[in-house]
Amino acid sequence: QVQLVESGGGLVQPGGSLRLSCAASGIIFSTYTMGWYRQAPGKQRERVAGVTSGGSTDYADSVRGRFTISRDNAKNTLYLQMNSLKAEDTAVYFCNALLPWMNYWGRGTQVTVSS
C-alpha cells in the first residue's frame, strides 16, 4: 500500500521559515520524481517544486530563491525548506510521487502565513 504522509505545516509569521517533510512507503522512492504542490482556497492546485530521481530540481517562479526541495533516498523522505514566507504562500501543501505510469498524492499539510 502506497502512503505519502506530509508533516511540518503550521502557522508562521511573514518572513518566517518552515520545513515540510513527506515520508513515503510502499514505493521504490529513489526511482520516482517527487514534487510539492499547493492549493490555496478558491484556487487551482499549482506545482511548487520538483526533484527528479537524478537530483535535478525545478521551482515555480513565485518560490524560486526562497524554497529548497531535497530528498533523502535512504530515509524515503522528501523535504521542502521554506524561507522568507509570505501571506500568499498560505495553502495546503501536497506531496506527489510520479512515474510515467504511476501518480500518487499525499493528503496534505496546512501552511498558514499570518501575523
N, C-alpha and C positions, 0 to 999 in steps of 0.2 A: 504494500500500500504506500503510495507516494504521499509524503507530507512536506509542506513548506510552512514553517512557523516563524512569523516575524515577531520581533520584540525590540524594545528600546524607545518606543514612541513616548510622547508625553507633552506637557505644557512647558514652553520655554519662552523667555523674553526675546524681543527683537535683538539681533546681534549675538545671540547665544548659539550654543552648539548641542548637537545630539548625535549619537551613533546608533544606527539601526543594525540589527542582525537578522539573518534569515537562516535557520537551521533546516537542512534538507535531509530527508531519509527516504529510502525506497527507490532511489535513482543512483546511477553512477555519476555522481556530482561532477567529477572532473571533466566529463565529456560534454556537458551542457553549456550553452551560452546562458548566462544569468543576467537578470536585469531587475531594476527597480522602476516601478511606475507609481503614479499618484493620481488621485481623483479628489478634486475639491467639490463641495456642494454645488449642484447645478451645472457642473462641467463634465466634459468627457475625460476618460482616463487618458493620461499622457505618459509617454516614456521619459524617465528622468535620466537614467544612465544604464549602461550595459557593459559586460565584460565577457569576452569570448573564452573558449576553453584554452586558447593560447595566451590569454592575458591581455589582449587588446581591449582598450576601453573607448567608450564614446559617451558624450554628455549632451543633454539639452542645452541650448544657448542660455536659458534662464538660470542654470545652476553651474555652468562651467566656471571654474576658478573658486567656487565655494564648496562644492560637494566632491567627495572622492569615493569611488566604488573600488572594492577589493574583494578578493576571495581567498579562502584558506581551504584548499582541497583536502588537506589532512584532517580537517575538522568538519568537512562538508558544510561550510558556513560561508555565507555572503554577507558583506558589510556595506554600509553607506555612512560615511562620515560627513556630517552636515555642519558647516560653519557659517557664520555671518547670516544667520537665519532671518528671514523677512516674513511679514504677515502673509504675503502671498504664497509662501511655502506651506501654509496650513492646508492639510489634506490627509486622506487616508493613503498610506504608502503600502504598496503591494510588491511582493517578491515574485519573480517569474523565472521558470526554468524552461529552456527551449531547445529542441532539436527539430530538424525538418519535419519529423513525423510525430512529435510529441510537444505538448504545450501545457505546463502546469502553473497553477497560481496558488499563492497563499491567501489567507483570509484578511490580511492587512493589519496595520497598526496606525493609530491616530497620532498625527503630529499637529499640535496647535501652537502657533507663534503669536503671542499676545502679551501686552504689558498689563 
